[in-house]
Every structure is written in C-alpha cells, then in structure tokens.
C-alpha cells in the first residue's frame, strides 16, 4: 500500500454527494485488498470515477472501468487483486434488451427508466439505457437481472419481451439529442444558460445560485464560470446539455457554439 492520507483526500472533494460515493468505493477497495477477492462498485458518473482512480492506485489491486464505450456515462469499477491477470465482465454485468411489442407506441428513455424505477430497484445498480426504435438495451448489475425479468410485465400499456445480453452484445449508442446552435456575447455560464433555457439572465443566475446547475456532474455556483468544449451541463427541470463545439467568433465578435440537448 502506498501512503495517501484519505481524510485529506476526502476534504479535497467539495461536492458532498460525490464524496459519499467515493467513500463507498474506498470501502470496496479495502475489501478487495483485505480479502483478495474481486468486488463490483455501484454505477457512477465520470467525475466520481476520476476521483476514485488515485484511491485504487493507493493499493496493489487492479481495476476495469466498464463499459469502455466512449458515450457511456454511467460506469462501474470491477476491482480485483493484482494476482489475477483479468476478470470477466460477464460475471458481474449484464445487458437486458427490452423489446417493445406495441405497433402503436414508441417508447423513449423516460418510459424505460420510469418502469425500472417503479420496481423499487436501486438506481445505482443500473447503468445507461440505449434506446432504439423498437427496443432498449440496459446495462445492469448481474444480480438484479432475474428480478427485472420476472417483475416487469409492461411498460405503460406496451407489451414487452426480454433478451439477456453479454457485455459485448449490448448495442451502445449516444443518447438521443437535438443540436442547438447559439451565438453568445460571452462563454460565462449565466450567459450560456440564458440561451439554452430561453429565460432571462436573471433567471439563469438564480438557477446557478440555487444549486440547480451542475457542470461535469458537480454543482457549479460561479456565474462567471467559462464553459469549455465537452463540458456537460445539467440544469434542473431543463435537462442535460453538452458543449459539443466552440466554433469561433462571428464578425461582430460573438461566440458561435454548438450544443447537444439530450432528450
């Protein structure tokens, strides 16, 4: 074990929600280190994953961050002792393909997610949902597969069928989105929010001050924060947005910005 002061590291993490999850992951790390047995974390966001890697590297254990897919947002660590060369993701993670058998109703992300949550499932045991026209692939902890299949009978009024998938059979895709092209006098967060919410700058400022805005999965309270390419913005009641491209300036000196609004 290397010498890292855990309490000081926790103090470094200002976002309380993230700090709680990181401490849970540290518990898993300690379990693997003590028992020489693999362990699986809950599904986490990229910010928590980034914070957790130094803690994992503090011990003589290995890890895989799954799935490795570029647009996968919710991921898990599979932690295992260093005497093992590798682990099989299929022992810990599964995909469930939910096939929509209705000819009249197209299901979207919130339909699938809402039905799963209605079963009382811990959201931390489910990963991303990749939605297609007549089915959706869901990444889950393997230990809840049977519970979902035996208890989820319909989604709304739509009849469904299931197929259990191995990790490499999951049909990954970027979440459905629409493109917003805006011009803004500034890259300040309050200015960007004004455009993507179609509200006044005062309302945008209020959203930030109320803790309703996250940038890269962390609450951002600085109205003067300057957005960067690939920043992920989450605005309560308005949705999720990604700064996909900063495209330079207009002739009048305004910033041209392409934004993905995930729907």
N, C-alpha and C positions, 0 to 999 in steps of 0.2 A: 504493500500500500504506500502511496506517495503522501506527502504532507500537505494537505489542504485544510484550512480552517473552515469547517462547514458553517458555523454560525456567522462568520464574517461574510461568507458567500451568500447566505440567505439574506443578510442585511443589504447586500448589493441589489437584490431583486426588489424593486419598489412596488410592483404590481402584486397585491395580496393574493388574488386568485391564482396567479401563476406560481407564487411561492408555495402555496399549499400543494399544488400538483407536483412541483419539483421535489418537495419533501416526501411525497408518496413514492416517487421514483427512487429517491435515495433509500427508502425502506426496501424496495425490491433489489436494489444494488447490494445492500448489506446482506439480504437473504441469499443471493447467489454467491457472494463472497464467503459466507459462513458455511453454507450447506453444499457448495459445489454442485448446484442443481440449477437448470435454466428457469427463467421466470419471464412473464409477459406483463407489460405495463398496460394501463388504460390508453385509449386513443387520445392523442394530444395534438396541439397546434404547433406550427413550425417554431414559434418563439420559445415555447417550453422545451421543445426538442433541442434547440440551440443551447439553452441554459443547462440542459442535463448532460450534455456530452462531457464537459470538464469533470463532472462528478463521476461518471462512468470511468473516465480515464484515470481517476484517482485510485482505482483498484485494478487488480490483474484479472479483469474479465473482458469479454468481447461482447459485441452487440451487432444486431442488424436493425436498421430503421426501415419499417415496412408500412406501406408499399413504397418502392423507389420511384414510382411514376411521377413525372415532372409536375403534373397538375393535381396530384393527390395532396390534399390539405391535412386531413386527419390521419395520423400515423401512430404506430406503436413501436416501442423498443422490444425486441426479443433479446434478452440478456442471457449470457451463458458463460460458464467458467472457461478459462483460457486453454485448458487441456483438450477441449472439444474443437475440432477444426471448423465445424459449421453446424448449423441447426436447420431443420426442415420447416419452413414457414407453414406448411400444411398441417403440422402437428398443433399449431396454435391459432391459425387464422383460416377462415373460410369465406367464400363468397356465396351469397344466395341470389339467384336470379328469380325475380318475381315477375311472372308473365301475366300481363293484363289480357284477359279473355273477352273483355267487352268490345263490341264493334262500334259502340256509340260514344264512349267516354275515353278521352286521352288523359292519362294520369301524369301529374307533374311532381316535382321534388317534394313539395309540401304535403301532397297526398300520401306518398310513400313514408315520409318521415313521421307524419302525424299518426298514421296507422301503427307504426312500430312503437312510438311513444305511448300509444293508448294501451299497449300490452304491459306497461309498467317496467319496461326494460331500462336499465341504466344507460343513458346516452353515451357514457364513457366506454361502453362495450361495443359500440357501433362506430364505424368509420364513415367514409364518404359514400354517397349514393349517386351512381352514374345512370342518368335517366335517358332512355331511348323511346322511340315512338310506342312500342308495344311491350316493353319490359324495362326493368331497372335492375342493375347489379349493385348489391350492398355488401360492403366489407364488414365482417363481424368477428368477435371472439368466437372460437370454435365451440365453446361450451354453451352458447345460447342458441345454436342452430336449431336443435330439435324443438326447443321451446317456441321459437318463432313459427316453425312449420306447423306445429300441432295446434297453435292458438290463433294464428292469423288466418281467418277464413275468407274475408273480403276486404277490399279497400273501397270505402264508400259503398256503392251498390255494384261494384265491378267484381266479377268472379276472377279468381287468380289461380295460378299454378306455380309450383316451385321447382327449381333445379339447384342442387348443391354443386358449387364450383370449387376447383382447386385454385390456389393463389394465382397461377399463371393463366387461368382461363377467364378471369374477370375482365370485362370489356371496359377498360379505363377510357375516360374522355374528359375534356374540360367542361365544367358546368355551363349550362346554357346561359347566354348573356346577350345583351344588346350593346352596341357601340354608341357612345356619346362623344361627339366632337365639340369641344368648347374653346373659347378664347377668353383668357383671363388676364387682367392687368398685373396679377401677382400670383406666385405659387404658394402664398400663405394659405394655411389650412382653412381659415374662415372664408377666404375668397373662393376656394375650390368648393367648399360645402354650399355656398350660396348658389353656385351653378348647378350642382348635382341634385340639390333638393328643391330647386326653384323657389327658394324662400329668400327673405331679406338677409342682409349681412348681420343684422342684429339677432335674428333668429338663429343663424349659423353660429354666432358667438355664444348664444345661450345654450345651444346643444353641446358645445365644447365645454363650457363652464359647468354644465350639469353632469359631466362624466358620461355623456351618451355617445361619444365618438371614440373609437379605437383606431389606432394606426399600427399595422403589423401586430394585431392581437393584443395591444396594450392600450389602456386608456390614455389618451393624449389631451392634456388640459392647456396646452400652449396654442393660442390663436395664431401666433407668429410662426409656428412650425412650417417649414418649407417642404412641400411634398416632393418626392423623388420618383423616378421611374421604377415601376414594380411595387410601389407602396400599396398595401391593401388597407382600404378604409371600411370600417363597419360603423354604420350610423343607425342607432336605434329607431325603429319604425320606418326607416327609409331603405334599408338593405345594405348590400355589400358592393363595393366598387374597387376596381384596381386601376391605378395609374399605369396604363399599358405603354403609352409612348409620349415623350415630350418632343414635339415636332418643330421646335424653334420659334421664331417670332414673326408676327405679321409686320406689314410695312409700318403700321402705327406703333409697333413695339410691344404688342400684347403676346402672351404666351399661347401657342397652339398646343392643345392637349387632347390625346385620345384616351378615353376612359371606358373600361368594361363595367357594365352594370349587370351583376349576376341576378338572374330571375328564377 
